[in-house]
Amino acid sequence: MPDIEPKYKLVVTPRLQELLTEHGYSQTEIARKTGIDQSIISRFDQQSRHADVVLFKLAAALDCNIQDLFIITYEKADI
């Protein structure tokens, strides 16, 4: 039987605060601009799951792709 264990794992790290700083927005300003509750904005970088609508609204407000809201890396999997 072939080995189907992945040799690398995908690591997705949110980077909203970094983007807000780059664009000169505070959490309150982006919350107002997107209609997303400020508490969701403030916890974004600590969450591992994000609602689709939040991702689309943030990407539109920051004029970026959804993928740009994250740092995506691959790490060698523990085998």
N, C-alpha and C positions, 0 to 999 in steps of 0.2 A: 504494500500500500504506500503511495507517495506521501512525502512529508508536506502537510498543508499548513503548518504553523508559519505565521508571518515572521520574517526576519527583522522587520522594522515596524515600529508602531507610530501612528500619526499623533502628533501633539498639537492641539489647537489652543492658543493662548489669546484671550481677548485683549484688545489694546485701545479701548474707547478713550480713556483719559489722555493717552498720548495724542490721539487724533483731535480731541477737543482743544488741547494746548496748541497744537499746530495750527488749528483754524481760529484760535482766539475766542473760543466759546467757554462759558462756564457751564456747569451741569444744569443750573437753573435756566439759562438761556436756551440750551438745546432741548430741554424738557418743554419749554414754552413753544419753541419753533416746531417741534414734532408732535406735541400733544401726548407725549409719553410721560407718565408720572415720574417726578424727580427721584423718588425712591428706587425705581427700576434703573434709572440712569446711574445712580450712585452705587448700585450693587453689580452693575454689568460686568466689570472686570473680575469679580470674584465668582461669578456664576459659570457653570459648565453647560447650561442649557438656556437658550434664548428663544422667545416666541418669534415666529416668522414675521409678524407685522412689525415688531420692534426692529428687527434687522433691516427690513425694507425702508422703514421711516428714517432710521439713522443714516443708512447709506444715501438716501435721497437728500437729506438735510446736509450731509457732509460732502456731497457730490463725489461719491466713491462707490466702488463695488462692495458687495457684502463681504467678500473675501478680505478686503482691505481692513475690516474691523478686527481682524485676527492676525496673529503671527502663526504661521503654519510651518512646523518642523517635523522631521522624522528622527526617531531615536532607535538605536539598536534594541530589539526586543530581548527580554530575559528568556532564554531558552533552557 
